[in-house]
Amino acid sequence: MAEKIEHIGKKDIVWSYVSTAFTIGAGVVLLPFILHMMPQETVGIWNIFHTITALVLMLDFGFRPTFARNISYIFSGVKKLQKNGVNHIDTDATIDYGLLKGSLKAMRRFYQWIALGAFVLLSTAGTAYFYCILQKYSGNRQDTLIAWFLLIALHCYNLYSFYYDALLTGKGYVKRIQQITILGQVVYIGLAIGLIYAGFGLTAIVSSQLISIVIRRVLSYRVFFTPELKGRLRDVEAEDPKEILTAIIPNATKIGLTQVGSFLVNKSAILIGSAFLTLEEIAFYGITMQVMDILARCATVFYQSYIPKLAQLRAENNIQQLKHYFILCISSLWIIYIVGGIAWIFLGDWALDLIGSQTHFLPTAMLIVMLLISALEHNHSTSAGFIMADNRIPFFIPSLVSGAATILLLFIFLSPMQMGIWGLILAPGLAQLAYQNWKWPSVVIKELYF
């Protein structure tokens, strides 16, 4: 019998931290070239690219984590996918390859349509928005336009092949995912640095990302579709993809709405702020947020590594082990935020001065507030992940409300109150503090411990 979910142990966690450290290190290597070789306006455009990337990934609308979770259920031995909750199974349950084959067909069909939608959206509304931004850009417009159209190609291909991430995550290939990520980063950084020195500007970054993603997808296919698995899939009849999508769509839609709310909370500041602030101010804020995102990735490595394990424990109704992993995930998150935040406060600007950066981090008071807001955000997101592992999504409406509140506060803080960058920082923090920061941790604690 083929192996079920891969065992996730200490080596996988170590590889996850190595991959994260390598990704951060690769960013540290690339960032000086970007900050040193590119003017602040171009760095501002680069930050807008990052925000657009986050917006495009929302077109997945919650299906990738939902597909990954259901792949974990299938490899755990679940015979039928449910709209809400999960069928509890015995630990020796076998894999239903017909259900797996039908799920693969459903995933491919879904992402073909998503990629087409991304192309239409980016080539029309996206291009119109980007053209408006370029009107106040005094740099190399030809390079920036080429980078924009390459970005469209990158996102369409990325979404078309997005389900490979769900497959590897669902199967528990934690170590393999990290190894592929490291190799992709090596390719990305090597090409980007060479092309930046060759004078290609933003085009260097985007084209390097595109090549890196192609390589990662090819390797992901080879890891998941082993000869044994392909043989087993050939010998079975696939279950109806429409029925599988019918079971998946309700919670995937809820996750998608949650991600919309999360995007409005965490990413809308740059899009809205670019209409009120200068590109130089957006560059200061954007660089700080990029490093904050890196710190958040480090803080959530433990949780991200164990996502398939949490789904398996939910299917087995193993509450005792869920308690154990909840403590470890939350503890590691806060330790990394505290240690990393202190190092950043005292060494961040010194590091940028050392590389001769044209852009700097925000002042210390702003940085401290941003660290606290980000830590609380990922604390409640991790707690929500423990709820989601049971195929329950009670947080999609609060997420949308928080997103709407963030947008409202951004306009109030930036226009009549003219709070500038403080407005970008405080709007999402206050919106989350009102409910989500405390609600989902309390739900998980009550569910697991009382």
C-alpha positions in Angstrom: 0.0 0.0 0.0 1.3 3.5 -0.9 2.4 5.7 2.0 -0.3 8.1 3.3 0.6 11.5 4.7 4.3 11.9 5.1 5.6 11.9 8.6 6.4 15.4 9.7 9.2 15.4 12.2 12.1 17.5 13.5 14.0 17.3 10.1 11.0 18.9 8.4 10.9 21.7 10.9 14.6 22.2 10.6 14.3 22.3 6.8 11.4 24.8 7.2 13.6 27.1 9.2 16.5 26.7 6.9 14.3 27.5 3.9 12.9 30.6 5.7 16.4 31.7 6.7 17.6 31.1 3.2 14.7 33.0 1.7 15.4 35.9 4.1 19.1 35.7 3.4 18.4 35.7 -0.3 16.2 38.8 0.2 19.0 40.4 2.2 21.4 39.7 -0.6 19.0 41.1 -3.3 17.6 44.1 -1.3 20.9 46.1 -1.2 21.2 45.8 -5.0 17.6 47.1 -5.4 18.0 49.9 -2.8 21.4 50.9 -4.1 20.8 50.7 -7.8 17.2 52.0 -8.0 15.9 55.4 -7.0 13.1 55.8 -4.4 10.4 56.2 -7.1 11.3 52.8 -8.6 11.3 51.2 -5.1 7.8 52.7 -4.7 6.7 51.0 -8.0 8.3 47.8 -6.8 6.2 47.9 -3.6 3.1 48.5 -5.7 4.0 45.3 -7.6 4.1 43.5 -4.3 0.7 44.7 -3.4 -0.8 43.8 -6.8 0.8 40.3 -6.4 -1.1 39.9 -3.2 -4.3 41.1 -4.8 -3.9 38.7 -7.8 -3.4 35.7 -5.4 -6.8 36.5 -3.9 -8.3 35.2 -7.2 -7.5 31.8 -5.8 -10.3 32.7 -3.3 -9.4 30.3 -0.6 -9.3 27.2 -2.8 -5.6 26.4 -2.4 -5.7 25.9 1.4 -9.1 24.1 1.0 -7.7 21.8 -1.6 -4.6 21.2 0.5 -6.7 20.4 3.5 -8.9 18.0 1.6 -5.9 16.3 0.0 -4.7 15.7 3.6 -8.1 14.2 4.5 -7.9 11.9 1.4 -4.4 10.7 2.3 -5.5 10.2 5.9 -8.2 7.8 4.6 -11.3 9.9 4.4 -13.8 8.4 1.9 -16.1 11.4 1.4 -15.5 15.1 1.5 -18.0 17.2 3.4 -19.2 20.8 3.1 -18.6 21.4 6.8 -16.6 19.4 9.3 -14.8 16.2 8.6 -15.6 12.5 8.8 -13.6 10.9 11.7 -11.6 7.9 10.6 -9.5 5.1 12.0 -5.7 5.4 11.9 -5.4 2.4 9.5 -7.9 3.7 6.9 -6.8 3.2 3.3 -6.5 5.8 0.5 -9.4 6.3 -1.9 -7.6 6.8 -5.2 -10.8 7.5 -7.1 -11.5 10.4 -4.8 -7.9 11.6 -5.2 -8.2 11.4 -9.0 -11.4 13.3 -9.1 -10.0 15.9 -6.8 -7.0 16.4 -9.2 -9.4 16.9 -12.1 -11.4 19.4 -10.1 -8.3 21.4 -9.2 -7.0 21.6 -12.7 -10.3 22.7 -14.1 -10.7 25.4 -11.4 -7.2 26.9 -11.9 -7.5 27.0 -15.7 -10.5 29.4 -15.3 -8.7 31.3 -12.5 -5.7 31.9 -14.7 -7.9 33.1 -17.6 -9.7 35.5 -15.2 -6.4 36.9 -14.0 -5.3 37.6 -17.5 -8.5 39.5 -18.3 -8.3 41.5 -15.0 -4.7 42.4 -15.3 -4.6 43.3 -19.0 -7.6 45.6 -18.6 -8.3 47.2 -15.2 -4.8 46.4 -13.9 -3.1 48.1 -16.9 -5.4 51.1 -16.6 -4.5 51.5 -12.9 -0.8 51.1 -13.6 -0.9 53.7 -16.4 -2.3 56.2 -13.9 0.5 55.5 -11.5 3.1 56.0 -14.2 1.8 59.5 -14.8 3.8 60.7 -11.8 6.8 58.4 -12.4 9.9 60.1 -13.8 12.1 57.0 -14.2 12.6 54.6 -17.1 9.0 54.0 -18.3 9.9 51.5 -21.0 11.6 49.2 -18.4 8.7 49.6 -16.1 6.1 48.7 -18.8 8.0 45.6 -19.8 8.2 44.6 -16.2 4.4 45.1 -15.9 3.6 42.8 -18.8 6.0 40.2 -17.6 4.2 40.4 -14.2 1.0 39.6 -16.0 2.6 36.5 -17.6 4.1 35.5 -14.2 0.8 35.7 -12.4 -1.2 33.8 -15.1 1.3 30.9 -15.1 1.5 30.9 -11.4 -2.2 30.6 -11.0 -2.5 28.0 -13.8 -0.2 25.7 -11.9 -1.2 26.8 -8.3 -2.6 23.4 -7.4 0.9 21.9 -7.2 1.4 23.8 -3.9 -1.8 22.3 -2.5 -0.8 18.8 -3.5 2.6 18.9 -1.9 1.2 20.6 1.3 -1.7 18.2 1.5 0.6 15.1 1.2 2.9 16.4 3.9 6.0 16.9 1.7 7.3 19.6 4.1 11.0 18.9 3.5 10.6 18.6 -0.2 8.7 21.9 -0.5 11.4 23.7 1.4 14.2 22.2 -0.8 12.4 23.2 -3.9 11.9 26.7 -2.5 15.6 27.0 -1.7 16.5 26.0 -5.3 14.0 28.4 -6.7 15.4 31.2 -4.6 18.9 30.5 -5.8 17.8 30.8 -9.4 15.8 33.9 -8.7 18.6 35.8 -6.8 21.4 34.8 -9.2 19.4 35.9 -12.3 18.1 39.1 -10.6 21.5 40.3 -9.5 23.0 39.7 -12.9 20.2 41.4 -14.8 20.1 44.4 -12.4 23.8 44.9 -13.0 23.1 44.6 -16.7 20.8 47.6 -16.3 17.4 45.9 -16.7 15.8 47.5 -13.5 12.4 46.1 -12.6 12.4 43.8 -15.6 15.3 42.0 -14.0 13.3 41.2 -10.8 10.1 40.1 -12.5 11.7 38.0 -15.3 13.8 36.2 -12.6 10.7 35.5 -10.6 9.0 34.0 -13.6 11.9 31.6 -14.4 12.1 30.6 -10.8 8.4 29.7 -10.6 8.6 27.6 -13.8 11.5 25.6 -12.3 9.7 25.1 -9.0 6.5 23.8 -10.7 8.5 21.3 -12.8 10.2 19.9 -9.6 6.9 19.9 -7.7 5.3 17.7 -10.4 8.1 15.2 -10.2 8.0 15.0 -6.4 4.2 14.4 -6.2 3.5 12.3 -9.2 5.7 9.3 -8.4 5.6 6.3 -10.8 3.6 4.3 -8.2 1.0 7.1 -7.7 0.6 7.6 -11.4 0.1 3.8 -11.8 -2.6 3.7 -9.1 -4.4 6.7 -10.6 -4.4 5.1 -14.0 -6.1 2.0 -12.6 -9.1 3.8 -11.0 -12.1 5.7 -12.2 -12.2 9.3 -11.0 -15.1 10.5 -8.9 -17.2 13.3 -10.4 -15.1 16.5 -10.2 -18.4 18.5 -10.0 -19.5 16.7 -6.9 -16.1 17.3 -5.3 -16.2 21.0 -6.1 -19.7 21.1 -4.7 -18.4 19.8 -1.4 -15.4 22.1 -1.4 -16.9 25.4 -2.7 -18.8 26.5 0.4 -15.9 26.6 2.8 -13.4 27.6 0.0 -15.7 30.6 -0.6 -15.7 31.5 3.1 -11.9 31.3 3.1 -11.8 33.4 0.0 -14.0 36.1 1.7 -11.7 35.8 4.7 -8.7 36.5 2.4 -10.5 39.5 0.9 -10.9 40.9 4.3 -7.3 40.1 5.2 -6.1 41.8 2.0 -8.1 44.9 2.8 -6.7 45.0 6.3 -3.0 44.3 5.4 -2.5 45.4 1.8 -4.9 48.1 1.0 -2.8 50.7 2.8 -0.3 51.0 -0.1 -3.0 51.1 -2.8 -5.0 53.7 -1.1 -2.0 55.5 0.4 -0.5 55.9 -3.1 -3.3 58.3 -3.9 -2.6 60.5 -0.8 1.2 60.2 -0.2 4.3 60.5 -2.3 6.1 57.6 -3.8 9.0 58.2 -1.5 6.7 57.9 1.6 5.2 54.7 0.1 8.8 53.4 -0.4 9.6 54.0 3.4 6.4 52.3 4.4 6.7 49.5 1.8 10.2 48.5 2.7 9.3 48.4 6.4 6.3 46.2 5.6 8.4 43.8 3.4 10.8 43.2 6.3 7.7 42.8 8.6 6.4 40.2 6.3 9.7 38.3 6.5 9.6 38.4 10.3 6.0 37.1 10.2 7.1 34.2 7.9 9.8 33.3 10.5 7.3 33.5 13.3 4.7 31.2 11.6 7.1 28.5 10.2 6.2 26.0 12.9 2.5 26.4 12.3 2.8 26.3 8.5 4.9 23.1 8.6 2.2 21.3 10.6 -0.9 22.3 8.6 -1.3 18.8 7.1 -0.7 17.2 10.5 -3.4 19.4 12.1 -5.9 18.3 9.4 -5.0 14.7 10.1 -5.4 15.2 13.9 -8.8 16.7 13.3 -9.8 13.7 11.2 -8.7 11.4 14.0 -10.3 13.7 16.7 -6.9 13.7 18.6 -7.5 16.7 20.9 -4.5 16.0 23.1 -2.1 16.3 20.3 -3.9 19.4 19.0 -3.3 21.1 22.4 0.4 20.2 22.2 0.8 21.8 18.8 -1.2 24.9 19.7 1.1 25.7 22.5 4.2 25.2 20.4 2.9 27.3 17.5 1.8 30.2 19.6 5.0 30.2 21.8 7.3 30.1 18.8 5.4 33.0 17.2 5.8 35.3 20.1 9.4 34.4 20.8 10.5 35.2 17.3 8.5 38.4 17.2 10.1 39.6 20.4 13.7 38.6 19.6 13.4 39.7 15.9 11.7 43.0 16.8 14.4 44.0 19.3 17.1 43.2 16.8 15.3 45.2 14.1 14.8 48.3 16.3 18.5 48.5 17.2 20.2 47.3 14.0 17.8 48.0 11.1 18.8 51.5 10.0 22.4 50.7 10.7 22.2 47.8 8.3 20.6 50.0 5.6 23.3 52.7 6.1 26.0 50.0 5.7 24.7 49.1 2.2 24.3 52.7 1.2 20.5 52.4 0.8 18.6 55.3 -0.7 15.5 54.2 1.4 15.2 53.7 5.1 12.8 52.1 7.6 10.2 54.1 9.5 11.0 55.8 12.8 11.3 53.6 15.9 7.9 54.6 17.4 6.1 53.6 14.2 8.1 50.4 14.0 7.2 49.3 17.5 3.5 49.9 16.9 3.7 48.0 13.6 5.5 45.0 15.3 2.7 44.8 17.9 0.0 45.0 15.3 1.6 42.3 13.2 2.2 40.0 16.1 -1.5 40.2 17.2 -2.6 39.7 13.6 -0.6 36.4 13.2 -1.5 35.3 16.7 -5.2 35.3 15.8 -4.6 34.0 12.3 -2.7 30.9 13.7 -5.6 30.3 16.1 -8.1 30.6 13.2 -5.9 27.9 11.4 -6.6 25.5 14.2 -10.4 26.0 13.7 -10.0 25.7 9.9 -8.2 22.4 10.3 -11.7 21.0 11.3 -13.2 22.3 8.0 -15.0 25.1 9.8 -14.8 28.7 8.8 -16.7 30.9 11.3 -14.4 33.9 10.8 -15.2 35.0 7.2 -17.8 37.7 8.1 -15.7 39.3 10.9 -12.8 39.4 8.4 -14.8 41.3 5.8 -16.1 43.7 8.5 -12.5 44.3 9.6 -11.5 44.9 6.0 -14.3 47.4 5.4 -13.5 49.2 8.7 -9.8 49.4 7.6 -10.8 51.1 4.3 -13.1 53.5 6.1 -10.4 54.4 8.7 -7.7 54.8 6.0 -9.8 57.4 4.2 -10.6 59.2 7.4 -7.0 59.1 8.7 -5.4 60.1 5.3 -7.8 62.7 4.1 -9.6 64.9 6.7 -7.2 64.0 9.5 -4.1 64.0 7.3 -2.2 61.6 9.6 0.1 60.4 6.8 2.0 57.2 7.4 0.6 56.9 11.0 -2.8 56.6 9.3 -1.5 53.6 7.2 -0.3 51.9 10.4 -3.2 52.6 12.8 -6.1 51.9 10.5 -5.7 48.1 10.2 -4.4 47.8 13.8 -7.5 49.4 15.3 -9.9 47.4 13.0 -8.4 44.1 14.1 -8.1 45.0 17.8 -11.8 45.6 18.0 -12.7 41.9 17.5 -10.5 39.5 15.7 -7.3 39.9 17.7 -9.0 38.4 20.8 -11.9 36.4 19.4 -10.2 33.5 17.7 -7.5 32.7 20.3 -10.3 32.6 22.9 -12.4 30.2 20.8 -9.5 27.8 20.3 -8.5 27.9 24.0 -12.1 27.3 25.1 -12.5 24.4 22.5 -9.2 22.6 23.3 -8.8 23.2 27.1 -12.3 23.6 28.6 
